[in-house]
Amino acid sequence: MFDYTEIIKKAGILVEALPYIQALAGKTVVIKYGGNAMISEDLKHSVMEDITLLKYIGLNPVVVHGGGPDISRALKKFGVESEFVNGLRKTDSETMEVAQMVLVGKTNKEIVSLINQKGGKAIGLCGIDGMLIECEKHLEMVDGKPADLGFVGKITKINTRVLEILAQDEYIPVVAPVGTDKNGQSYNINADTVAAELAAALKAEKLILLTDVEGIKSTDNKVIHVITSDEVYRMIDEGTIVGGMIPKVLGCISALEAGVGRTHIIDGRIPHCILLEIFTNKGIGTMITRQLIPYYENEKL
């Protein structure tokens, strides 16, 4: 007799996903695509398959991407050394020109092409298109004093109309983190910040950050699968959340306070990490939420 065990397990996975598909139908999900998932060819294809599937089952994904390694490689070819301050790249006019060329002309179009290969209909944008992202010069605090990093932008306004038109139709917007001021000057903007601000402006149901870490960990080094904003603040005060994780979690909290339903920090090194996080009860990373409000009666948070 044929052994149906494996097939039945697959059916169980689909059944587990059903209430999440129902809860998220027609909702916007903003995905920040970065880290090792942008480097590994296998992971690239895995992420694009996940994004395309989201669209086909009724969600409205919006993708925001980084591109730091691509920019660094291009600058090196031009003989320009990269300099960072608190994780932000100092951006003079020459660096900005290269960054815009790489982010908009290379990285963005590669992502668009990959999604289209999977059967999606992606459209590449940057903050300049339709004045999508308006910004001003960002001054980073260094030793208690504001430091001018050049053409690094601070977002002042998001004009969501173009994204809403595309995302609510059959298209998947892919956004490069380049903004513009009222004089038409381009600025490089941190991709995590762009993703959080876009999610807030779109009142997205979810903000998902793909990273190279498993998620927020407890003092005994175990991944915390669900955590509230208040608990995050406590862990920062206690020194459990440190370093590069702090701006990520604060960006998530900012998005939640602006109306985003749930935010997620997940490990982009895991194949199909987006599907595993969204459509399974336990997930694989950390979900940050303001309150533990379930999507359905038996959801375990």
Long-range contacts (C-beta under 8 A, 24 or more apart in sequence): 13-280, 16-279, 16-280, 16-281, 17-279, 17-280, 19-295, 19-296, 19-299, 20-278, 20-279, 20-295, 21-57, 21-58, 21-279, 22-296, 23-295, 23-296, 24-58, 24-59, 24-205, 24-206, 24-278, 25-57, 25-58, 25-59, 26-58, 26-59, 26-60, 27-59, 27-60, 27-204, 27-205, 27-206, 27-261, 28-59, 28-60, 28-61, 28-62, 28-167, 28-199, 28-202, 28-203, 28-204, 28-205, 28-206, 29-54, 29-59, 29-60, 29-61, 29-62, 29-204, 29-205, 29-206, 29-207, 29-208, 29-278, 30-61, 30-62, 30-63, 30-64, 30-195, 30-198, 30-199, 30-202, 30-204, 30-206, 30-207, 30-208, 31-61, 31-62, 31-63, 31-64, 31-195, 31-208, 31-210, 31-274, 32-64, 32-65, 32-66, 32-191, 32-192, 32-194, 32-195, 32-207, 32-208, 32-209, 32-210, 33-63, 33-64, 33-65, 33-66, 33-111, 33-210, 33-268, 34-65, 34-66, 34-68, 34-191, 34-192, 34-209, 34-210, 34-211, 34-268, 35-66, 35-210, 35-211, 35-212, 35-268, 35-269, 36-212, 36-268, 36-269, 37-210, 37-268, 37-269, 37-273, 38-65, 38-66, 38-67, 38-69, 38-107, 39-69, 40-269, 42-271, 43-268, 43-269, 43-271, 44-114, 45-114, 45-118, 46-271, 46-272, 46-273, 47-210, 47-268, 47-273, 47-274, 48-111, 48-114, 48-115, 48-117, 48-118, 48-120, 49-118, 49-272, 50-272, 50-273, 50-274, 50-275, 51-115, 51-118, 51-120, 51-172, 51-274, 52-115, 52-118, 52-119, 52-120, 52-172, 53-275, 54-274, 54-278, 55-120, 55-170, 55-172, 56-119, 60-167, 60-168, 61-167, 61-172, 62-163, 62-167, 62-172, 62-173, 62-175, 62-198, 62-202, 62-204, 63-111, 63-115, 63-122, 63-172, 63-173, 63-174, 63-175, 64-175, 64-177, 64-191, 64-194, 64-195, 64-198, 65-103, 65-107, 65-108, 65-111, 65-174, 65-175, 65-176, 65-177, 65-191, 66-177, 66-191, 66-192, 67-99, 67-102, 67-103, 67-106, 67-107, 67-176, 67-177, 67-191, 70-102, 70-103, 70-106, 70-107, 71-98, 71-99, 71-102, 71-103, 74-98, 74-101, 74-102, 85-140, 85-142, 85-147, 85-149, 86-140, 86-142, 87-190, 87-244, 87-247, 88-138, 88-140, 88-149, 88-152, 88-190, 89-149, 89-152, 89-188, 90-149, 90-150, 90-152, 91-149, 91-150, 91-151, 91-152, 91-187, 91-188, 92-150, 92-151, 93-150, 93-151, 95-150, 95-151, 95-188, 96-150, 96-151, 96-186, 96-187, 96-188, 99-178, 99-188, 100-126, 100-178, 100-186, 100-188, 103-176, 103-177, 103-178, 103-188, 104-176, 104-178, 107-176, 108-174, 108-176, 111-174, 112-174, 115-172, 115-174, 120-172, 121-170, 121-171, 121-172, 122-171, 122-172, 122-173, 122-174, 123-166, 123-171, 123-172, 123-173, 123-174, 124-174, 124-176, 125-162, 125-163, 125-173, 125-174, 125-175, 125-176, 126-175, 126-176, 126-177, 126-178, 126-179, 127-175, 127-176, 127-177, 127-178, 127-179, 127-180, 127-189, 127-194, 128-178, 128-179, 128-180, 128-186, 129-162, 130-159, 130-161, 130-162, 131-159, 131-180, 132-158, 132-159, 132-160, 132-162, 132-163, 132-175, 132-179, 133-157, 133-158, 133-159, 133-177, 133-178, 133-179, 133-180, 133-189, 133-194, 133-197, 134-158, 134-159, 134-179, 134-180, 134-181, 134-182, 135-179, 135-180, 135-181, 135-187, 135-189, 136-181, 137-181, 137-187, 138-187, 138-189, 151-185, 151-186, 151-187, 151-188, 152-187, 152-188, 152-189, 153-179, 153-181, 153-187, 153-188, 153-189, 154-189, 155-179, 155-189, 155-193, 155-194, 155-197, 158-197, 158-198, 158-200, 158-201, 160-198, 160-201, 160-202, 163-198, 163-202, 164-202, 167-202, 192-247, 192-248, 192-251, 193-251, 195-251, 196-251, 196-252, 196-254, 196-255, 197-255, 199-255, 199-258, 199-260, 199-263, 200-254, 200-255, 200-258, 200-259, 200-260, 201-258, 203-258, 203-259, 203-260, 204-255, 204-260, 204-261, 205-260, 205-261, 205-262, 206-260, 206-261, 206-262, 206-263, 206-264, 206-278, 207-252, 207-255, 207-260, 207-262, 207-263, 207-264, 208-263, 208-264, 208-266, 208-274, 208-277, 208-278, 209-248, 209-251, 209-252, 209-263, 209-264, 209-265, 209-266, 210-266, 210-267, 210-268, 210-273, 210-274, 211-248, 211-265, 211-266, 211-267, 211-268, 212-267, 212-268, 212-269, 213-245, 213-265, 213-267, 214-267, 214-284, 214-285, 215-265, 215-266, 215-267, 215-284, 215-285, 215-286, 216-241, 216-245, 216-249, 216-265, 216-286, 216-288, 223-285, 223-286, 224-286, 225-282, 225-283, 225-285, 225-286, 225-287, 226-286, 226-287, 226-289, 226-292, 226-301, 227-286, 227-287, 227-288, 227-289, 228-288, 228-289, 228-290, 228-291, 228-292, 229-253, 229-256, 229-257, 229-288, 229-289, 229-290, 232-288, 249-288, 252-288, 253-288, 256-288, 256-289, 256-290, 257-290, 261-289, 262-287, 262-288, 262-289, 263-287, 263-288, 263-289, 264-288
